[in-house]
Each structure stands twice: as C-alpha cells, then as structure tokens.
Amino acid sequence: MNGVGLFAEILIGMLAGWLAALALGRRHSLFIYLAVGFAGAIVGHAIAAGLDIHLVGVWASLIAATVGSILFLAPFAIFRRR
C-alpha cells in the first residue's frame, strides 16, 4: 500500500476484512478480519498490478483490499455452505 503507514495498513486490512465478511454474510473476530484483510490486500493489489492499475492512497488501497478479501473469502463461503 503506497502512501499509508503501518497503523493505517492495519486499519485498512481490518476494515476490508469486515466489509468482505459483511458482503458475504459472515461473522468473525477482529483477528480474522485482519488476516482476511491482509490476504485480500495481497490478492487485490496483485490483480491491480496485473491489470496495470496504479493504486495510491487510502481509498484505493481500501477498495483493492476489499475486493481482494471478497475474492479470498468467496471460495471458503461456498465450501462451507455445502
């Protein structure tokens, strides 16, 4: 994440994990939100880099991390419902 500090990265990760869980109808602990947000940030930023989209700032990082978190959580949600 460009342009944000470590504390902001943690908050963005938690918020992205929470938004992804909210979008998929899941409830987890803050630690899980942070872990999912971190993994989602990696996925989202990798997708953005692959599409040659440059992300700068808090809002762009939050959007990429949230989209990545949803993509990261979706397979788990599908397999868990079966």
N, C-alpha and C positions, 0 to 999 in steps of 0.2 A: 504494500500500500504506500503510495507516494504522498508525501506532504502531511502525514499524521504521525504522532508519536506513539510510543508503546501503549500508554494508557488509553489513547483513542482507539488503537487497534483492538484492544481487549473489549472495549465498549461496543465497537462496531461488530466484532465477532459475536458477542452475546446478543446484540440486537438482531443481527442477521439470523442467528440460530433460532431465536424466539419467533421472528417473523416467518421463518420456514416451517417451524412446528405449528404455528397458528394457521398457516395456509393449508397444511396437511391434516389439521385437526388432531394434533398430538400434544401431550403434556409431559414435560421433562424437568429435571433440576437445572439450576444455573450452570453447573459444571458441564452438563450435556449440551446446553445451549452454546456454551463457549467452545466446546470441542466440535460441534456441528458447524458453528460459525467459522471456526478456523479452517476446517476441512472444506467448507463451502467457499471460503475466500480463495483457497488454493485452486479449487475447481473453476470458480468464476473468473479469476484472473488468468488462468491458463486458457480458458475459452476466449476471453477478450484478447489475449496475446495472439492466439491462433487466428482470430479474425482481424488482427491488426488494429484493434481499438485501444487507444491510449487512455488510461484511467488516471485522473489526477483529482485529488481532493476527497473529502469525507463522503459526500453524497454518491460519487461514482463508485467508491470503494464499498459503500453500504449496498448499493444496487447490485454490484457484481457478487458480493459475498452472499446476499440474499438469494439471488438466482442460483448461484452455485450450491448453496445449502439446500434449496428445494430439490435440485437435481441430485444432490448427495443423499437426501433423505427419502426420495420417492421410491427407490427400489426396496428399501427396508420397510416402508409402509405397505407396499404391495405384497411382499412375502409374509409380513406379519398378519395381514388380514386373512390369509388362506388357512 
